[in-house]
Amino acid sequence: MAKTIFFSVGEPSGDLHGANLIRTLAAGSGEPIRAVGFGGPRMAAEGAELLFDLTQLAVMGFIEVFWKLPQFLRLAAQADRYFAEHRPDAVVLIDFPGFNWHIAKAAKKHGVPVFYYGTPQVWGWAAWRVKKLRSYVDHALCKLPFEEAWLRERGVNATFVGHPYFDELHTRKLDNEFVAAHADPKRPLVTLLPGSRTQEVRANFRWQLAAMKKIRQRVPSARFAVAAFKEKHVAMAEAAIHEAGFVKGEAPAIHVGRTPELIEAATCCLAVSGSVSLELLHHTKPTVILYHVSPFAYWLQSVFRRVPYITLVNLLTAPELFPEKVGVYDRHAARDAHVLMPEYLTCVDRSDELAEHAIEWLTNRAKRTEVVTRMAELKAQVDVAGASERAAEYVRRELGVDAATPRSQAA
């Protein structure tokens, strides 16, 4: 009889990790695995029976969550009914903690074991949330090396499995013809990555465009391209470009579904904070990070944030993860000299700083080479595939699912 696993996944990156986990679970199991629940199109493509495409509701900020709260409550009630009527063998949560805490609590109420694949970064801000992990989650599968010890010290059953994003990066194949067509040493390419969430594009892209104008003034030979996450973002980007006053021939080219190629072809990048930093590390691409928020959100993070950086790559190089005093990145401060990706968490215009970093990489070969070399050193340490397989093996073992025999795997 098939084992049924209920998934709850809300972010586009989580949809990718969920799809990889479903595929790995099915390939390595000696009995059928049925995936059902909330997810996205990639999970559906791997056979998941979606009750709702939760990636449509990927939001950031309290106002956006507030407006969609009735829908989140309806979905949480739907999951609760499903657990009561069908009692799946397990629940697997990926990202989306604000919503997934409710799913975990409902699952525990019905006696369904809960796995959190890629635990929320409770160590980074609002550390009191670790109580929810301890109470509602039976198995915390960690993406970052330091998370296991930190969570275990606080009573959470945690296991480090690695970051699933590296699995995707190691199996991805680039369109080399596209890369070659966009790579030109005499006319360096700067790739703009405005984010995967609609709210991120809305909040950050105009500042990236402002930086682009300043870069072009200093480096007239530079070319620019925008890596849009989905078609909806193209119209938003075009509107922002028009509003920024670009004349015909000056606007950056916009591409959908070409993020890996545009990163590979670029000399440097301007990116919005997120898991894309790991992809940029994979390509050893000098990048400056922006995350523009409201003044209220900026104040809020200053109260609750407990780590010195918002970018995963920078946390991996931090000499002290939990300093007594937490501020924001300062390019002139000795404490931030180790930072690989200059980052600007801000509520004001930091386009001057974004531009200055890019201009340095475009005009100073030694500075750019230094950054690339340091990124390559970190990549050699952390860019390791296998998280999906380790997570799948853990889930199978806990559920008592036999591994597939060589014959069944071949079939």
N, C-alpha and C positions, 0 to 999 in steps of 0.2 A: 504494500500500500504506500502511495506517495506521501512524503513528508511535505507539509504545507508551511511555508515561511511567509509571514506578513512583513512587507517592506514599507517604510515610511521615509521618503526622500524628497527634499524640497528645492535643492539648488541644482542648477545645470551641471556643476562639477560633480555633485553627489549622484546625479543620474548616470553619469559616466562610470563612477566607481561602483554603483549598484549594478549596472549592466555587466561590468567585468566580473563582479562577484557571482552573479547569477550564472553566467556562462561557465565560470570555473567550478562552481558547486555542481552543476549538471554534468560537466565533463568528468569530474573526479569521483562521482557517487555511483555506488553499485545498485541504487534504487532510485526511482523517479523523485525529483524535487519540483514542487509546484510553488511558484512565486506569485504572490497576489498583494494588492494594496495600493499605496500612493507612490507615484514615481514620475518618470518622464518618458519621452519617446525612445530613448536609447534602451531603457529597461524593457519597454514594450517590444522592441525589436528582438530582444533576447528571450521573449516568451512570457514576460510578466503580464498577469491579468490586472490591468489598472482599473481601480475603482474611481480614480480621479487623477488627472495630470497635475500634481502638486507644484511642478516647476513653473506653472503659469502664475503662481502666487508668490514667487520669490520676491521678497521685499526687504527694504532696509529703512531704518528709522521708525520712530514711534508713531508718527502721523499715518504713514502708509499701513502699518500694522493695525492701527485703530480702525481705519476705514474698512479693512477686510476682516475684522474680528468676527462678525456674524458668520462668514463663510468658514473661517477656521473652526469655530465652535460647532458648526454643522458637521464638518468632516471628522472632528474628534468624536462626536456622538455616533457617527456612522461607524467609526473604527470600534468603539465600545460595543455596539450592537453586533458587529462581526465577531468580536472575540467571544461574546456570550453565546452566539448561535453556532459558530463553527469551531471555536477553540483551536487555532492553528498550533503547530508544534513549536513555533518560535516567532519572535518579532525581531527584525533587524532594522535599526535606526541609522540613518546617515545624515549628518549635518542638521540644520533647521531646529536648534534646541528649543526655541520659544514655543514651537508647536509640538515638537517630539517629546517634551517632558510630559505632556498630557497623554500622548500615545503610550509612553512607558508606564505611567501611573495606571492607565486603564488595563494594560496587559497584565501588570502585577496583580491587579484586583481579581482578574480571572485566572490567575495561576499560570500565565504564559511566560516562559523565560525570555528575557530581553537581552539582546546583544546591541551594543552601540559601536558601530564600525566607524572609527575616526571620531573620537570623543570630542565634545565641545571644549573649546579652549578656556576652561574654567580657571586655569592657572594664570591666564592673561588678564582677566578682569572679572569682577564680581565673584571672587573665589568662594563665597558662601554657597554657590550653586553646586559645589561638590557634594553637599548633603543630598541633593536630588540624585546624583549619580549613585551614591551609596545606597539610597533607599529604593530606587526604581530600576536600576540596571544590574543585571546579574553578571554580565561579562562586558568589560570595557576594552575594546581593541584599539590600541593607541597607534597614531601615525608617527609621532616624534619620539626620539630616543629617551628624552628626559621625562616624558609623561608617565611612564610606567611606575618609576620609583616615587614620583610626586604623588600620584593617586594612591598607590599602595600605602604610603605613609599616612594617608587619610582614610583608610579603611575600604577602599574601592578594589574590587577584584579586577585588576588591570593587567593586560599583556601587550607588549610591543610587537606589532606585526609589520611595521613599515608604512610608508606613504603610498597609497594606491595610484597616485598620479604618475609615479615613475613607471608603473606597469604599462600605462598607456603610452608614455613617451618612448619606451624601449621597443614597442611593437609598431609604432606609427611609421608610415612610409611617406616621405615628402614627394611632392611633384617637382622633380629636379629641373624640368624645363621651365616651370614657372619661376623657381628660384633664380636660375641663370638669367632669365629675361629681366629680372628686377634687381640683380646685383651688378653694380658698376662702380669699381674703385674710384674712377674719376668724378663720379657724381654720387656721393654717398647717400644711402637711403636711411631716413629716420621713420620708424614705424610707431604710430600712435595706437595704443591699446586702451580704449575708453571704458572697458569693463563688460561683464556678461549680464548684469542686471540693468533694467531700464532706468532705475533711479540713479545708478552709478553713472551712466552715460549722461543723464540730465545734469548731474551735479558736477561732473569733472571735465567733460569734453571741451567746453568753452575755454577753460583755463589751459588745456593742452593746445588748443588753437592759438591762444594768445602767446604761448611759449613758442609755437611754430613760427609765428610772424617774426619774433625776435631772433630766432635761430637763422631764418632766411636772410635777415638784414646783415648778419655777421658772416654767414656762410652761404653766399648766393648759389653755389653749385649744388647745395643739398636738395634732395628730393624727399617727398613725404607721402606716406600711405596710411590709411586707416584700416585696421583689422576689426570689422564689425562682427559681433557674435551671431546676430540673426538679422533677417530681412527687415524686421520692425525697426532696428537701430539705424538702418540706412537712411530712412526718411528723417529720423531725428538728427543724424549727423549732417545731412544735407541742409536742414533748416538752420542748424547751428553755424554751419559754414556761411550760409547766406547772411545770417544775422551778424556774423563777424566782419562782413564787408569784403570778402575775398572777391577779386575781379576774375573774369574768365581766364583760365590758364594758370592761375595761382593756387587754386583749391587742391587739396590733397585727393588722391585717388582713393575710392572706398571699395573694399573687397569684403565679401561674406564667405566664411568657411575657408579662409586662407591664412589664419593666424600662424600656424607653424611655419609656412613658407615665408611669410612676411617678416617673422622674427629671424629666421635663418638668413634672409637676404639683407637684413638691416645692418648698418654700422653701429647703431645704438637705438634705444627705444624710450618712449615715454609711456608709462603704464599706470593703471589704477591698481591699488593694493588688492591682492587676492592670491589664489593658488597659482595664478599665471606666473608668479615670481619663480616657482619651481621649474616651469617650462623655460623661462628666461635663463635660469641657471643651467639647465640641461643644454641650452644652445650657447652658453658662456657669452651672453650678450649684455654689454654695459647698458644699464637702465636706471632711470630716475623714476621714483614712485610718487604718485599723488593720491591723496584721499581727502577730498573736500567735503566738509560736513557743515551743518548749521551751527551758529554760535552756541545754542543750547546743547547740541550733541558734543561739541568740542569741550564745553565745560563738564559735561557728564563723564566723558572718557578720562578727564583729568582727575576725577574723583575715584573712579572704579578701576582704571587700568593699573596693572601691577607688573607689567614687563616693559622694558625700555623701548621696544620697537613693535610696529604693526606688521612688518614684513617677515615672513617665515625665514627667508634666506638670511636676514640680518640677525634674527634670533639664534640661528644655528652658529653664528660666529661670535655671539655676545660673550664676553668674559664673565659676566654676572647676569643671570637671568632674572633675578628678583632683587634689584637694588632697593635700598631703603627709600631713596627718592627717585621718582620716575618723572621724566620730562619728555620733550620731543627732540628729534634729531637736530643737531646743530653742526653744520659742515665745518665750522671753525673750532669745535671743541675736541680736545684730545681724547675724551672718553668715547667719541664716535669715530675715531680714525680707522677702526677695523671694519666699518660698515661697507658692504659690497654694493648695495643699492641705496643711494641717497633717497630718503623718504620724507615726504611732507604731509603730515596729518595736520589739517589746517581749516580755518573758517574764513581766511582772507586770500587775497591774490598772491600766489607764490610763483607766478609764471616767470619772473626774472630768474629765480633760483633753478627752475626746471631748465630754462634755456641755457644758463651758464654751464651746467653739468654737460649737457649735450654738446655745446660748442667746444668745450675742452676735449671731449672724446673725438670730435670731428676734426679738430685742428692740431691736436697734440698726440702723435702716434705713440710716444713713450707712455703717456698717461693711460691711454686706452689699452695698450699692451699689458701694463701693470694690472689693471682691473681684470682683464681677460685671464691672465695667469693665475690670479688669486681665485677667481671663480672656478677655474679648471681644477685647482687643488681641492676646493670644497666639493665640487661635483664628484671627484674621485672617491670621496669619503661617504657621501650620502645618497648619490644617484644610483640606487640599487633596486632592481625589480624583484617581484615575488610577493608583494603584500597581499594581492588577491588570493594567491595559492595558500599562503599561511593563514589568512582569515578563513578561507573556505575549509581548510583542514581542521581548524579549531572548531568551527560550527558543526561540521560533520561529526567530529569526535564527541562533542557535548550532546548531540542529538542521537548518538548511537547509530549513525549511518555508516554502513560499510563502504570502504573505498572501492572504486571500480576495478575490476580485473583488467589485465592487458587486453583481453578479447573484447570486453564491453567498451573499453575506451576506443579501440580501433573501429568498432562498429559505429 
